[in-house]
């Protein structure tokens, strides 16, 4: 059974259990005897038959008459799943924190010796990553003690891969931030030709960049980042990690509040 099917089966079982409980409570309440005074003695009643498993039609009736059961069960299930995911992620992040924050091949923007490390897993082709970029740029500008560690993922196809390799190759020329900013500030979709154009405009030796893009060092960095993201179960971008915790927001104010809280610990 695959993971998706297992989730559906678990959810169905949960709904059926809740429906059964609701039905049982309804029947029990209806069957509750009313106390009588001076009732004549009666022979002991026969043991009640166990509640039989409800058939599909009965379950359907219960759920149709009480649709909130489904909504509440699904909501509770999703909350529980998210809580469990966050707990598992926190453990895995703790186990991999050194590679997350201090990986030698990763680019760092801001203060390389900053006391606060904010890590972003992102994709150059991701629209939400582009929307987050101004917030991160402002955070770095306003906080001299923040080091922003950038980890490139290539979820969205060949252009993402080309862009990530180009940025890491530009890093070999000391121009990572220039190309990162140029690509993030670019209007419209990126293409290989556009990336080359942006690199040239940023003062990067494009021929050398292209040669370095296929180097063992760049290839290893891309693979190591993908393996790390898989290990700590990052399934979407942008995903930030601050103080060992996942942070997913596009709100600069929220990022700043989390940084301030970390500083004031």
C-alpha positions as semicolon CSV with decimal commas, in nm:
position;residue;x (nm);y (nm);z (nm)
1;X;0,000;0,000;0,000
2;X;0,146;0,337;-0,097
3;X;0,156;0,638;0,131
4;X;-0,140;0,817;-0,031
5;X;-0,364;0,510;-0,009
6;X;-0,261;0,457;0,352
7;X;-0,366;0,813;0,435
8;X;-0,705;0,768;0,269
9;X;-0,764;0,437;0,448
10;X;-0,667;0,591;0,782
11;X;-0,896;0,887;0,722
12;X;-1,186;0,663;0,621
13;X;-1,133;0,451;0,931
14;X;-1,135;0,764;1,144
15;X;-1,459;0,888;0,988
16;X;-1,626;0,549;1,030
17;X;-1,515;0,533;1,393
18;X;-1,657;0,877;1,463
19;X;-1,979;0,788;1,281
20;X;-2,010;0,467;1,479
21;X;-1,957;0,653;1,804
22;X;-2,215;0,913;1,707
23;X;-2,467;0,645;1,609
24;X;-2,404;0,448;1,926
25;X;-2,448;0,756;2,142
26;X;-2,772;0,839;1,962
27;X;-2,910;0,489;2,009
28;X;-2,796;0,470;2,369
29;X;-2,958;0,803;2,451
30;X;-3,284;0,695;2,291
31;X;-3,280;0,362;2,468
32;X;-3,211;0,501;2,817
33;X;-3,494;0,379;3,052
34;X;-3,706;0,622;3,248
35;X;-3,702;0,545;3,623
36;X;-4,033;0,432;3,767
37;X;-4,136;0,426;4,131
38;X;-4,278;0,118;4,291
39;X;-4,219;-0,082;3,975
40;X;-4,301;-0,449;4,014
41;X;-4,012;-0,686;4,023
42;X;-3,932;-0,823;3,684
43;X;-3,725;-1,107;3,556
44;X;-3,370;-1,012;3,471
45;X;-3,352;-0,879;3,120
46;X;-3,161;-1,070;2,862
47;X;-2,814;-0,931;2,791
48;X;-2,821;-0,665;2,524
49;X;-2,692;-0,779;2,190
50;X;-2,368;-0,615;2,088
51;X;-2,398;-0,331;1,844
52;X;-2,351;-0,483;1,503
53;X;-2,112;-0,330;1,257
54;X;-2,299;-0,065;1,064
55;X;-2,350;-0,125;0,696
56;X;-2,254;0,126;0,430
57;X;-2,606;0,264;0,401
58;X;-2,624;0,334;0,775
59;X;-2,287;0,507;0,770
60;X;-2,399;0,713;0,472
61;X;-2,714;0,816;0,656
62;X;-2,522;0,918;0,968
63;X;-2,273;1,123;0,766
64;X;-2,545;1,285;0,553
65;X;-2,734;1,385;0,865
66;X;-2,418;1,500;1,042
67;X;-2,185;1,636;0,770
68;X;-1,980;1,821;1,031
69;X;-1,844;1,482;1,140
70;X;-1,651;1,455;0,814
71;X;-1,523;1,812;0,825
72;X;-1,418;1,791;1,189
73;X;-1,252;1,453;1,142
74;X;-1,058;1,570;0,838
75;X;-0,953;1,891;1,011
76;X;-0,838;1,704;1,320
77;X;-0,654;1,452;1,105
78;X;-0,474;1,725;0,908
79;X;-0,373;1,907;1,227
80;X;-0,241;1,585;1,378
81;X;-0,050;1,498;1,062
82;X;0,107;1,845;1,047
83;X;0,206;1,830;1,414
84;X;0,369;1,491;1,361
85;X;0,544;1,615;1,047
86;X;0,683;1,918;1,231
87;X;0,806;1,703;1,519
88;X;0,977;1,462;1,280
89;X;1,123;1,751;1,079
90;X;1,260;1,916;1,395
91;X;1,443;1,596;1,487
92;X;1,590;1,558;1,139
93;X;1,691;1,923;1,126
94;X;1,870;1,886;1,458
95;X;2,051;1,579;1,328
96;X;2,162;1,767;1,013
97;X;2,203;2,120;1,149
98;X;2,573;2,145;1,068
99;X;2,520;2,060;0,702
100;X;2,218;2,292;0,686
101;X;2,389;2,600;0,828
102;X;2,760;2,553;0,756
103;X;2,788;2,357;0,431
104;X;3,111;2,461;0,265
105;X;2,970;2,483;-0,086
106;X;2,673;2,703;0,005
107;X;2,663;3,072;-0,082
108;X;2,628;3,321;0,203
109;X;2,474;3,666;0,167
110;X;2,506;3,926;0,440
111;X;2,754;3,891;0,726
112;X;2,948;3,565;0,677
113;X;3,033;3,572;1,048
114;X;2,687;3,675;1,164
115;X;2,550;3,534;1,488
116;X;2,208;3,465;1,333
117;X;2,189;3,213;1,049
118;X;1,884;3,210;0,823
119;X;1,881;2,933;0,563
120;X;1,662;2,939;0,254
121;X;1,593;2,640;0,031
122;X;1,466;2,787;-0,294
123;X;1,428;2,740;-0,668
124;X;1,523;3,013;-0,914
125;X;1,209;2,932;-1,118
126;X;0,974;2,951;-0,819
127;X;0,733;3,245;-0,824
128;X;0,693;3,246;-0,445
129;X;1,071;3,250;-0,406
130;X;1,079;3,562;-0,621
131;X;0,811;3,717;-0,400
132;X;1,013;3,635;-0,088
133;X;1,335;3,781;-0,229
134;X;1,265;4,151;-0,142
135;X;1,192;4,053;0,219
136;X;1,519;3,862;0,247
137;X;1,710;4,145;0,083
138;X;1,566;4,389;0,339
139;X;1,631;4,153;0,631
140;X;1,998;4,131;0,536
141;X;2,021;4,508;0,490
142;X;1,859;4,583;0,827
143;X;2,037;4,318;1,034
144;X;2,414;4,336;1,029
145;X;2,439;4,016;1,235
146;X;2,242;3,797;0,991
147;X;2,406;3,552;0,756
148;X;2,169;3,429;0,487
149;X;2,264;3,083;0,360
150;X;2,121;3,001;0,017
151;X;2,055;2,639;-0,085
152;X;1,950;2,589;-0,445
153;X;1,692;2,325;-0,538
154;X;1,588;2,231;-0,889
155;X;1,231;2,111;-0,842
156;X;1,091;2,295;-1,143
157;X;1,290;2,158;-1,434
158;X;1,588;2,220;-1,662
159;X;1,592;2,599;-1,629
160;X;1,602;2,566;-1,250
161;X;1,901;2,335;-1,286
162;X;2,077;2,571;-1,527
163;X;2,014;2,870;-1,299
164;X;2,141;2,691;-0,987
165;X;2,456;2,576;-1,164
166;X;2,513;2,923;-1,310
167;X;2,483;3,086;-0,967
168;X;2,724;2,838;-0,809
169;X;2,964;2,883;-1,099
170;X;2,939;3,260;-1,054
171;X;3,033;3,201;-0,690
172;X;3,372;3,080;-0,815
173;X;3,421;3,431;-0,953
174;X;3,298;3,597;-0,633
175;X;2,977;3,700;-0,810
176;X;2,710;3,477;-0,659
177;X;2,510;3,757;-0,497
178;X;2,517;3,962;-0,816
179;X;2,369;3,682;-1,027
180;X;2,129;3,572;-0,753
181;X;1,992;3,927;-0,732
182;X;1,978;3,967;-1,109
183;X;1,781;3,646;-1,157
184;X;1,547;3,716;-0,867
185;X;1,479;4,070;-0,987
186;X;1,426;3,963;-1,348
187;X;1,079;4,028;-1,486
188;X;0,930;3,730;-1,664
189;X;1,039;3,370;-1,695
190;X;1,405;3,277;-1,691
191;X;1,568;3,096;-1,981
192;X;1,923;2,981;-2,042
193;X;1,980;3,271;-2,280
194;X;1,837;3,520;-2,031
195;X;2,055;3,383;-1,751
196;X;2,365;3,421;-1,969
197;X;2,257;3,777;-2,051
198;X;2,207;3,863;-1,683
199;X;2,543;3,710;-1,596
200;X;2,723;3,916;-1,857
201;X;2,551;4,233;-1,735
202;X;2,663;4,150;-1,379
203;X;3,027;4,144;-1,489
204;X;3,061;3,764;-1,491
205;X;3,288;3,585;-1,737
206;X;3,015;3,380;-1,908
207;X;3,254;3,142;-2,082
208;X;3,423;3,055;-1,752
209;X;3,083;3,033;-1,583
210;X;2,965;2,779;-1,840
211;X;3,280;2,573;-1,795
212;X;3,248;2,578;-1,414
213;X;2,879;2,486;-1,426
214;X;2,974;2,130;-1,514
215;X;3,255;2,101;-1,260
216;X;3,258;1,824;-1,002
217;X;3,233;2,086;-0,726
218;X;2,914;2,243;-0,860
219;X;2,760;1,906;-0,939
220;X;2,833;1,783;-0,587
221;X;2,685;2,094;-0,428
222;X;2,361;2,057;-0,626
223;X;2,335;1,688;-0,534
224;X;2,423;1,742;-0,168
225;X;2,154;2,008;-0,137
226;X;1,895;1,782;-0,301
227;X;1,991;1,493;-0,071
228;X;1,975;1,720;0,235
229;X;1,632;1,854;0,139
230;X;1,506;1,500;0,094
231;X;1,657;1,394;0,427
232;X;1,482;1,669;0,624
233;X;1,165;1,626;0,417
234;X;1,150;1,961;0,243
235;X;0,872;1,922;-0,011
236;X;0,820;2,278;-0,128
237;X;0,993;2,609;-0,180
238;X;1,062;2,854;-0,042
239;X;1,140;2,689;0,291
240;X;1,349;2,870;0,549
241;X;1,516;2,733;0,860
242;X;1,588;2,961;1,153
243;X;1,710;2,851;1,493
244;X;1,652;2,487;1,403
245;X;1,288;2,547;1,308
246;X;1,112;2,552;0,971
247;X;0,980;2,894;0,875
248;X;0,745;2,928;0,579
249;X;0,621;3,281;0,519
250;X;0,651;3,563;0,268
251;X;0,603;3,825;0,539
252;X;0,914;4,027;0,619
253;X;0,764;4,132;0,952
254;X;0,718;3,771;1,061
255;X;1,076;3,684;0,965
256;X;1,203;3,984;1,161
257;X;0,992;3,889;1,464
258;X;1,137;3,538;1,461
259;X;1,491;3,676;1,433
260;X;1,429;3,919;1,722
261;X;1,288;3,638;1,935
262;X;1,598;3,429;1,864
263;X;1,827;3,717;1,962
264;X;1,638;3,772;2,287
265;X;1,656;3,411;2,406
